């Protein structure tokens, strides 16, 4: 199982920048020195429990969940099983950076969707062909290079596939001939499967997740125990709100498949993700 995408330092950094705080301001709020704060964010220092609690409270994080991350929590390994859908994870590389590309398909019709072809086009095409799958959809969660790097080559090989993204993402990659918009709540058919688009802006303005058959492909909106980096402080609060309302409201058994790091579930994230405090509103930036 891959390691968590975010370490303690990443979580502190994302929450601090999301709230628009400098390292000096965070240090002053917690009694740390600015040097110690920088050491934590750069993975050189794991503070003790009282300091972790002070950091969490200053950043509107859940203290016990943040302590759990510092203590090495990771989601339990998951096994996906369904009579209706097949699921393959295709780890790919873009500029030396790893990304999770996914292939989901109707078990009955063999109609397939590729989600976020970030690199290694030949590997993705080979997996489709070896499995006897017919590519119908390419679902883009967001158009950063490590999620669309193999798109052009994939479409050149599979020209009948339709590319789907939120309209706000379309200008960030070469517009294909067969593109379809996916606004919030849009539904697409993949054989007998229904795929629902969930607009979760924050990492990018058009970031979109795709829910299908008890699985949700979340791109860089959510990681196990963390979130993707918000595009700006003004994007932070809406991003947390969208995750809470669109993703963490799904059934606890829903498998969440991020663009980086291990799979997790809605139940695990509600119980373990420090960005979400039970009964507490989303923090003001």
N, C-alpha and C positions, 0 to 999 in steps of 0.2 A: 504494500500500500504506500502511495507517495506520502512524503512528509507534508505537514501543514504548509500552506502557501505563506501564511503570516506567522511570524514569531511575536513575542511580547512587544518588542520594540516597534514593529510595524503597527500594531494595534494602538499603542500609545501615540505614535506619530500621526496616524490617520485621525484619531479622535481629536488630538490637539489642533491639527491644521483645519479639521472640519469645523471646529469651534472658533477658528480665527485667532488662536493663541500663539504667542511666540514661546520658545523654550524658556526664555527669561520669565515670562508671565507664569508659565506652569511651575517653574521652580519656586517662584515666590509664593504661589498658592499652596505648595506642598511642603515647604521647608527644605527642599533640596537645593543644592547648588546648580547653576546652569550647566556646569561640567558634568555633574552626575546625571542630569536629565538627558544630555547628549549621549552619555555612555549607555543609558538604558535604551534609547532609540536606536543606537548603533550595535546592539546585541552584546555589548561588553560588560554589562552589569544587570543582574537580576536582583532586584531589591527584596527586602524581607516583607513579611505579611503586613505590618503597619504601614509601610511606605506604599505598597501596592494598594492598600485600602484608601490611602490619601490620594493617590493618583486617580483611582477609579472614581472617587467622589468628586474630585475636581474636574473630571472629564465626562461626568454623567454616564459612566460605565458601571456595570454590576460588579461589585468587589469580589464576591465569591467566584464568579465566573472568570474574572481576570486572574485571580489566584490559581484557578484550575488550569488556565493556559500556561502560567508560569511553572506549574508543577508537571507539565507534560501531557495534558489531556489530548486525546485524538479520538475521532469518531470510530466506532466499532466497524470492522470490515463488513462490507455489504455484498450480498449475492442477489442479483436481480433474476427473477423467474416469472415468466408470463407465457400463457398459451397463445396470447394475441399479438405479442410484440417481441422482436429480438432487439438486443442492445449490444453494441460493440464500442469499446473505447479505443481510439487510435491515438496514442501519444505521438505528437509531431514536434518539430523544432522549427523555429523561425529566428534566424540570426543568433543561434545558440541558446535561445530561450524556449523552454518547453511549454507546450499548451496541450490541453485535452480536446481533441476533435472527437465527435460522437457520430455514430451511425445508428439510427433507429429504423425499424422496418416492420411492416405488417407481416406477421407470420403466415397469413393466408394468401395474400396477393403478391408478396415480395416487393411491394412498392416501398422505397426507402427515402429517408431524408438524411442529409449530412448537415451537422451543426458545427459551424465555425471551422472551416477548413484553413487552418492557420499556416500550414506548410506541408511538405512531403506529399505532394499531389499524387505521385506514383504509388505511394503506400496506401493512400485512401482509395484510389481507383482499383488497385489490386485487391483490397479487402472487399469492395463492392462486387467485383467480377468473380472472385473466388467463392463468395457466398451466394452467387446467382441473384443479386439484387438489381432492381431497376430504379435508378435514381430519378425521383420526381421532384424533390424539393431540396434546396440548399437554404437552411435557416441561419440568418446572421443575427447574433445577439448584439453585436456592436462592431464597428468597422475599423478597429485598431489593426495594425498590420499583422500582429501575431494571431489574429482571428480570421483574417481574410487573405493571407499571403498566398494561398494555393488556389484561390477562387478562379482566377483566369484560366489556369491550366485544367482545373477540374471541369469547368464549363466547356472548354475546348474539346475535352474528351467525351463529355456527356451533354451535348447541346440542347437536348430536349428538357433538361431540368429547369425548373423555375426558381429564381432567386427571390427570397423573401426577407425583408427587413422593415424596420420602422422607417417612415419617409424621411425623418431627420438624419438617418444614417446614409441615405442613398448617395449623397454627394461626396462621400468619403471613399468610395471605390468606383472603379470603372463601371459605368452603367451598362448592365447586360441587356440583351434584347428581350429576355423573358423575365422581367422583374415585376414583383407584386408587393404592394404596401401591406404592412401588418400593424394597424393601429391597436390600441388597447382593446382586448376582448375579441379581436378577429379570430375566426375559426377556419382552419384548413382541413381538408380530408387527405388522409394517407392510407389508401386502401380502406379498410373498415375502421381505422383509427381516426379520432378527432384530435387535432392539435390546436391549442388555444394560446394566442399571444398575450403576454402580460407586460405592459409598458412599465418599466422600473427606472426612470431617469435618475441620473446621479453620476455614475462613472462616465457616461456620456449622456447627451440630451436624449438620444434615441434608444438607449439600452433597453433591450426587450428579452424577456424569458419566454420559454415555450413549454407548456404543460401538456403531457400526453400519457395516458394509461398509467397513472400513479407515479410518474417521473416528471421532474421539472428541470429543464436545462437552463442554467442561470448565468452563463457567461462569467463576467467579472463583477456582477452585481453583488454576489454573496460568495464567500469562501467558508470552509469549515472553521467555525470559531471566529470569523471576522467578516469584513466587507471589502469590496473593491475600493480603490482610492477614489474619493469624490473628486470631480473635476474642479471644484472650487468650494470655498466655505458656503456660498449661497446654495450650492447643490446638496450639501450635507444633510440638512434637515429633511428636505423632500425625499432624498434617497432612503433615509431610515424609515420614513413614513411609508414609502412605497413597498419596501421590503416587509415591513410589519403587516400591511394590509393585503398585499398581493401574494406574498410567499409564505410567511409564517402563519397565515390563516388557513393554509391548506391542511389536509389531514396529517396528523403526526407521522404516519407511515410513509408519506410522500418522500421519494428519494430525490435529493438535490444534487445535480451534476454540474460542478463549477468548471470554468475554463482552466483553472490551475488547482493543483492539490487534490486531496481525496474527496470522494463522494461522502455525503452526509445525509441527514434526514431532517424534516421539519421538527420532529420531536427533539432530536439532538440539539438543534440550533436554538429552539425555545428554552431548552434546559441549560445550554452551555455557552451561547454566544454573548460575550460581555457587552456588546453594543445595545442589547435589548433588556431593559429592566422591567420585570413584571409589575404591571399596574402604574408604571410611570410614563408620562407623556414623552414624546420625542423632544430632546433638548433644543432650546433656542440657540442659534449660533452666537 
